[in-house]
Amino acid sequence: MAVNLRGVTTVLLPGTGSDDDFVYRAFSTALHQEGAVVVAPRPQPDRLLDGYRDELTDAWLAGDRRPIAVGGVSIGAAVAVEWALRHPGHALAVLVALPAWTGEPDTAPAAHAARYSAELLRRDGLVSATAQMRAGSPRWLADELSRSWLGQWPSLPDAMDEAAGYTAPTSVQLETLTAPLGVVSATDDAVHPLEIGVEWASAAPCAALRTVTLDEIGADPGILGAMSLAALRDAESRG
């Protein structure tokens, strides 16, 4: 039976250095069409991961302990899955975009990028580091991060270091996920490799993967929400 998201609180968590503005635009259109109540909490860079965990639990409690839907982008996606694993039955569905790594972060490109950015921000300051980021990023991404980095300064480097040390759910843990999982990955994103999305969707018992490109995300971030929901429906039809 397909998950009905009408009236369901759906909490979406931003990626490292990103913000609630982007994750809301990425998911809200598709979720509103499903009748979901979208919540996109603002990241707390001085307590990034615990802040995300608290937001998920608070949303569940605020809804009289009825199941909620959870998800997010990159590190936000990983924390959402972690929460669903730790609280079986609390999550009705999980929607994730651009998962960055599985298990330990040591060799993950996204963790390396976060550590490098944190070092650059501390050494050169926000203005210079932002200029260097813009020089090496697609314009749409540079515009997004320029806004979100400013909003999280001066605690941003601490948030990046915290994210870079995060141990994500392993494949063995994903095998125990009780909620259906919709995953969307980009085929051309070296920081969030497609193979991680494949790994997550292959490991979870009821899961599927849809793919996009970075240019498609830049043209319309809402494609992430649309494709994650499409993947969720794929997973349900197979299950």
GUNU-342078 format. One line per 5 residues: number of its first residue (from 1); their letters; for each residue z, x, y of C-alpha. Coordinates in pm, whole numbers. Layout:
<nodes>
NUM	a	Z,X,Y  ...
</nodes>
This chain:
<nodes>
1	mavnl	0,0,0  -103,141,338  170,238,582  197,-16,865  283,165,1188
6	rgvtt	305,-146,1405  630,-130,1598  728,195,1427  879,468,1644  659,774,1603
11	vllpg	797,1105,1731  548,1385,1804  663,1743,1867  467,1996,2077  353,2339,1966
16	tgsdd	504,2665,2092  446,2704,2464  279,2364,2477  442,2047,2605  497,1675,2571
21	dfvyr	200,1599,2799  -49,1753,2556  101,1617,2235  116,1269,2386  -251,1279,2483
26	afsta	-339,1420,2142  -180,1135,1945  -106,835,2165  -446,664,2182  -492,651,1805
31	lhqeg	-130,554,1743  -128,282,2008  -429,130,1834  -209,110,1525  68,-57,1726
36	avvva	305,240,1699  570,321,1960  492,680,2062  770,919,2164  681,1271,2281
41	prpqp	1001,1459,2371  993,1736,2627  1058,2075,2465  1384,2246,2549  1285,2613,2556
46	drlld	1645,2733,2546  1698,2550,2212  1350,2472,2092  1395,2406,1720  1737,2238,1729
51	gyrde	1616,2033,2022  1326,1905,1812  1555,1830,1517  1793,1638,1742  1508,1434,1891
56	ltdaw	1397,1324,1544  1746,1229,1431  1825,1054,1759  1506,846,1731  1598,743,1377
61	lagdr	1950,648,1484  1825,461,1791  1607,248,1565  1905,125,1363  1828,383,1096
66	rpiav	1495,229,1007  1227,476,893  1025,642,1167  696,830,1165  703,1196,1263
71	ggvsi	457,1470,1338  336,1725,1586  126,2030,1655  176,2382,1514  550,2462,1516
76	gaava	617,2098,1600  427,1997,1287  638,2230,1074  969,2102,1214  856,1743,1159
81	vewal	778,1817,793  1107,2004,756  1296,1700,890  1114,1464,656  1197,1691,362
86	rhpgh	1565,1710,458  1591,1332,506  1405,1156,224  1339,795,313  1385,850,687
91	alavl	1016,923,749  757,653,685  466,891,743  399,1244,867  106,1333,1096
96	valpa	43,1701,1161  -214,1899,1355  -295,2270,1337  -21,2387,1096  30,2756,1154
101	wtgep	197,2902,847  378,2825,523  715,2981,443  795,3311,612  620,3384,944
106	dtapa	587,3761,904  207,3797,886  108,3467,1048  -133,3504,1343  49,3231,1538
111	ahaar	384,3408,1500  226,3736,1609  71,3564,1911  405,3409,2008  587,3743,1984
116	ysael	315,3916,2186  320,3646,2454  698,3665,2480  680,4042,2528  404,4006,2787
121	lrrdg	596,3742,2983  912,3953,2995  727,4271,3088  471,4142,3338  614,3812,3457
126	lvsat	472,3462,3447  186,3501,3695  38,3815,3539  90,3700,3180  -74,3366,3256
131	aqmra	-374,3544,3409  -410,3760,3099  -380,3453,2874  -650,3274,3073  -885,3570,3037
136	gsprw	-874,3550,2657  -862,3175,2597  -1105,2882,2608  -1088,2721,2950  -936,2394,2827
141	ladel	-662,2578,2640  -594,2809,2933  -555,2507,3162  -315,2339,2919  -100,2648,2871
146	srswl	-94,2742,3239  71,2408,3310  310,2408,3015  413,2773,3055  509,2709,3418
151	gqwps	713,2405,3315  913,2605,3059  972,2918,3264  1199,3120,3265  1323,3032,2913
156	lpdam	972,3037,2765  991,3388,2609  1308,3291,2422  1136,2981,2286  840,3188,2171
161	deaag	1063,3437,1993  1257,3155,1827  937,2994,1705  801,3326,1580  1106,3370,1356
166	ytapt	1093,3020,1208  1062,2985,831  832,2688,769  847,2467,460  708,2638,151
171	svqle	448,2497,-85  721,2432,-340  917,2234,-81  607,2043,26  568,1928,-334
176	tltap	886,1721,-287  770,1538,27  815,1165,-30  625,1042,278  244,1039,296
181	lgvvs	103,1329,498  -205,1340,719  -319,1691,817  -586,1799,1066  -694,2162,1105
186	atdda	-963,2332,1310  -1234,2516,1119  -1263,2788,1385  -902,2849,1490  -791,3198,1394
191	vhple	-435,3134,1517  -391,2820,1305  -601,2903,998  -779,2629,809  -637,2759,483
196	igvew	-285,2660,595  -399,2303,640  -562,2316,298  -240,2453,149  -23,2182,303
201	asaap	-255,1900,200  -287,2041,-152  85,2087,-205  222,1752,-86  203,1471,-344
206	caalr	33,1219,-112  -169,1408,147  -519,1468,278  -695,1693,528  -950,1626,800
211	tvtld	-1110,1901,1012  -1223,1942,1372  -1341,2226,1595  -1173,2381,1897  -1454,2255,2121
216	eigad	-1392,1902,1998  -1022,1933,2081  -1111,2065,2426  -1347,1775,2490  -1089,1518,2378
221	pgilg	-742,1612,2250  -715,1260,2112  -931,1367,1821  -618,1525,1670  -441,1192,1649
226	amsla	-750,1010,1527  -819,1262,1253  -457,1291,1141  -446,913,1101  -777,921,915
231	alrda	-631,1186,684  -323,969,632  -543,679,526  -738,912,296  -413,1020,134
236	esrg	-297,663,85  -626,553,-69  -614,839,-316  -246,781,-395
</nodes>
